[in-house]
């Protein structure tokens, strides 16, 4: 089965085609764009498919980065994955950025638990803990650097993600190891996580953990003009 994985959760717009049977990547396209994922995603997916030498009709499943991450970026990726799954009549599944980061970290520190940490700003962190086999043992949540450092020490976990340095500072002289500091993982990690967890048929949903910063005004209305 060929899986198309897409990631629009951070500054990258990325896609890859993964052969689940052979456990190998067939093609990819990755652009560092910051913003503008809506315009870039279709060309990026087309580039990955062309690199793999296949078409949409060859796909058996879709994997998508479900967040936490950019509020708008996550929505764009989820919408694209659900639309493709519906049009192609194939399953789609969401993979959290935290799970994908942990999978990358296990490649650097095999046999170790991993604490994925994303900087959520305002003194808060998005974290999730995974054991040495990649099983989620603490679900994605919001916490602070001191609590995350304690969690990492208690489980002898390596740190990964954009908030890893903040947790390392909070740990002080009590050593914690850091595997990486990105806001998202390599696109291949999303594909392999999706294949490992299976495709249940449930539609992918965004994982925000915190509401959007921008909120509509309330409590007033512009008076309607009478002609």
TIGU-596929 format. One record per residue (C-alpha): residue number from 1; z negated, y negated, x negated. Coordinates in steps of 0.25 Angstrom, whole numbers. Layout:
BEGIN
VEXLUM    n     up  north   east
VEXLUM  NUM      Z      Y      X
...
This chain:
BEGIN
VEXLUM    n     up  north   east
VEXLUM    1      0      0      0
VEXLUM    2      4    -14     -5
VEXLUM    3     -7    -25     -3
VEXLUM    4     -4    -40     -3
VEXLUM    5    -16    -47     -8
VEXLUM    6    -17    -63     -6
VEXLUM    7    -27    -73    -11
VEXLUM    8    -28    -87     -6
VEXLUM    9    -43    -89     -7
VEXLUM   10    -44    -98    -19
VEXLUM   11    -34   -105    -28
VEXLUM   12    -25    -94    -30
VEXLUM   13    -14    -90    -20
VEXLUM   14    -12    -75    -24
VEXLUM   15     -5    -62    -19
VEXLUM   16     -3    -48    -24
VEXLUM   17      3    -35    -20
VEXLUM   18     -6    -23    -23
VEXLUM   19     -2     -8    -22
VEXLUM   20    -14     -2    -16
VEXLUM   21     -9     12    -19
VEXLUM   22     -6     10    -34
VEXLUM   23    -17      0    -35
VEXLUM   24     -9    -10    -42
VEXLUM   25     -4    -24    -40
VEXLUM   26     11    -25    -38
VEXLUM   27     13    -41    -38
VEXLUM   28      6    -54    -37
VEXLUM   29      8    -69    -35
VEXLUM   30     -4    -78    -39
VEXLUM   31     -4    -94    -38
VEXLUM   32    -15   -103    -41
VEXLUM   33    -13   -114    -31
VEXLUM   34    -27   -119    -27
VEXLUM   35    -22   -123    -13
VEXLUM   36    -10   -121     -5
VEXLUM   37    -11   -106     -2
VEXLUM   38     -4   -107     11
VEXLUM   39      9   -111      5
VEXLUM   40      8   -102     -8
VEXLUM   41      3    -89     -1
VEXLUM   42     16    -84      4
VEXLUM   43     24    -86     -9
VEXLUM   44     13    -80    -16
VEXLUM   45     13    -67     -8
VEXLUM   46     28    -67     -9
VEXLUM   47     27    -68    -24
VEXLUM   48     17    -56    -24
VEXLUM   49     26    -48    -16
VEXLUM   50     38    -51    -24
VEXLUM   51     30    -48    -37
VEXLUM   52     26    -34    -31
VEXLUM   53     41    -31    -26
VEXLUM   54     37    -30    -12
VEXLUM   55     37    -37      2
VEXLUM   56     27    -39     13
VEXLUM   57     32    -27     20
VEXLUM   58     27    -18      9
VEXLUM   59     13    -23     10
VEXLUM   60      2    -14     16
VEXLUM   61    -10    -24     17
VEXLUM   62    -14    -38     14
VEXLUM   63    -27    -42      6
VEXLUM   64    -31    -57      6
VEXLUM   65    -42    -65     -1
VEXLUM   66    -52    -68     10
VEXLUM   67    -61    -77      3
VEXLUM   68    -71    -84      1
VEXLUM   69    -62    -94     -5
VEXLUM   70    -53   -106     -1
VEXLUM   71    -55   -108     14
VEXLUM   72    -41   -111     17
VEXLUM   73    -35   -102      6
VEXLUM   74    -43    -90     12
VEXLUM   75    -37    -93     26
VEXLUM   76    -23    -93     21
VEXLUM   77    -24    -80     14
VEXLUM   78    -31    -73     26
VEXLUM   79    -20    -79     36
VEXLUM   80     -9    -74     27
VEXLUM   81    -15    -60     25
VEXLUM   82    -17    -58     40
VEXLUM   83     -4    -63     44
VEXLUM   84      3    -54     34
VEXLUM   85     -5    -42     38
VEXLUM   86     -1    -45     53
VEXLUM   87     13    -47     50
VEXLUM   88     14    -34     41
VEXLUM   89      5    -26     49
VEXLUM   90     -4    -23     37
VEXLUM   91    -19    -24     35
VEXLUM   92    -25    -36     28
VEXLUM   93    -39    -37     22
VEXLUM   94    -47    -49     15
VEXLUM   95    -53    -48      2
VEXLUM   96    -64    -58     -2
VEXLUM   97    -62    -66    -14
VEXLUM   98    -76    -61    -19
VEXLUM   99    -72    -46    -18
VEXLUM  100    -59    -49    -25
VEXLUM  101    -67    -57    -36
VEXLUM  102    -76    -45    -38
VEXLUM  103    -65    -35    -39
VEXLUM  104    -59    -44    -51
VEXLUM  105    -73    -44    -57
VEXLUM  106    -74    -29    -57
VEXLUM  107    -62    -28    -65
VEXLUM  108    -69    -36    -76
VEXLUM  109    -83    -30    -74
VEXLUM  110    -81    -16    -69
VEXLUM  111    -93     -9    -63
VEXLUM  112   -100    -21    -60
VEXLUM  113   -104    -28    -47
VEXLUM  114    -98    -41    -45
VEXLUM  115   -103    -54    -38
VEXLUM  116    -91    -63    -33
VEXLUM  117    -95    -77    -33
VEXLUM  118    -86    -89    -27
VEXLUM  119    -91   -103    -28
VEXLUM  120    -92   -108    -14
VEXLUM  121    -96   -122    -19
VEXLUM  122   -109   -130    -13
VEXLUM  123   -117   -121    -22
VEXLUM  124   -113   -108    -14
VEXLUM  125   -106    -96    -19
VEXLUM  126    -98    -85    -12
VEXLUM  127   -103    -71    -17
VEXLUM  128   -101    -57    -15
VEXLUM  129   -106    -45    -23
VEXLUM  130    -98    -32    -26
VEXLUM  131   -103    -19    -33
VEXLUM  132    -96    -13    -45
VEXLUM  133    -87     -5    -35
VEXLUM  134    -83    -18    -28
VEXLUM  135    -91    -16    -15
VEXLUM  136    -96    -28     -9
VEXLUM  137   -112    -28     -9
VEXLUM  138   -115    -42     -6
VEXLUM  139   -105    -48      4
VEXLUM  140    -99    -62      2
VEXLUM  141   -109    -73      4
VEXLUM  142   -113    -87      0
VEXLUM  143   -124    -89    -10
VEXLUM  144   -128    -97    -22
VEXLUM  145   -127    -95    -37
VEXLUM  146   -141    -91    -39
VEXLUM  147   -141    -81    -28
VEXLUM  148   -127    -75    -33
VEXLUM  149   -133    -74    -48
VEXLUM  150   -144    -66    -43
VEXLUM  151   -135    -57    -35
VEXLUM  152   -126    -55    -47
VEXLUM  153   -138    -52    -56
VEXLUM  154   -144    -42    -46
VEXLUM  155   -131    -34    -45
VEXLUM  156   -127    -36    -60
VEXLUM  157   -114    -42    -54
VEXLUM  158   -103    -49    -62
VEXLUM  159    -99    -63    -56
VEXLUM  160    -85    -67    -52
VEXLUM  161    -79    -78    -44
VEXLUM  162    -79    -94    -45
VEXLUM  163    -94    -94    -43
VEXLUM  164    -97    -84    -54
VEXLUM  165   -101    -95    -64
VEXLUM  166   -110   -102    -55
VEXLUM  167   -118    -89    -53
VEXLUM  168   -118    -86    -68
VEXLUM  169   -124   -100    -70
VEXLUM  170   -135    -97    -59
VEXLUM  171   -138    -84    -66
VEXLUM  172   -141    -91    -79
VEXLUM  173   -145    -83    -91
VEXLUM  174   -145    -70    -82
VEXLUM  175   -131    -65    -86
VEXLUM  176   -121    -63    -75
VEXLUM  177   -106    -59    -79
VEXLUM  178    -94    -66    -73
VEXLUM  179    -81    -59    -71
VEXLUM  180    -73    -71    -66
VEXLUM  181    -74    -85    -59
VEXLUM  182    -62    -86    -50
VEXLUM  183    -61    -90    -35
VEXLUM  184    -53    -78    -32
VEXLUM  185    -49    -65    -38
VEXLUM  186    -36    -59    -43
VEXLUM  187    -27    -56    -32
VEXLUM  188    -27    -41    -35
VEXLUM  189    -41    -41    -32
VEXLUM  190    -39    -44    -18
VEXLUM  191    -29    -33    -16
VEXLUM  192    -37    -22    -23
VEXLUM  193    -50    -26    -15
VEXLUM  194    -42    -25     -2
VEXLUM  195    -37    -12     -6
VEXLUM  196    -51     -7    -10
VEXLUM  197    -57    -11      3
VEXLUM  198    -46     -7     12
VEXLUM  199    -38    -13     23
VEXLUM  200    -47    -12     36
VEXLUM  201    -37    -19     45
VEXLUM  202    -47    -31     47
VEXLUM  203    -40    -44     46
VEXLUM  204    -44    -52     33
VEXLUM  205    -54    -64     36
VEXLUM  206    -58    -75     27
VEXLUM  207    -71    -75     20
VEXLUM  208    -76    -89     19
VEXLUM  209    -92    -87     19
VEXLUM  210    -93   -102     21
VEXLUM  211    -86   -111     31
VEXLUM  212    -74   -121     28
VEXLUM  213    -78   -134     21
VEXLUM  214    -69   -142     30
VEXLUM  215    -73   -142     45
VEXLUM  216    -67   -149     57
VEXLUM  217    -74   -162     62
VEXLUM  218    -82   -160     75
VEXLUM  219    -89   -169     84
VEXLUM  220    -78   -179     87
VEXLUM  221    -64   -180     93
VEXLUM  222    -53   -190     91
VEXLUM  223    -52   -197    105
VEXLUM  224    -39   -193    112
VEXLUM  225    -29   -205    113
VEXLUM  226    -25   -208    128
VEXLUM  227    -11   -213    130
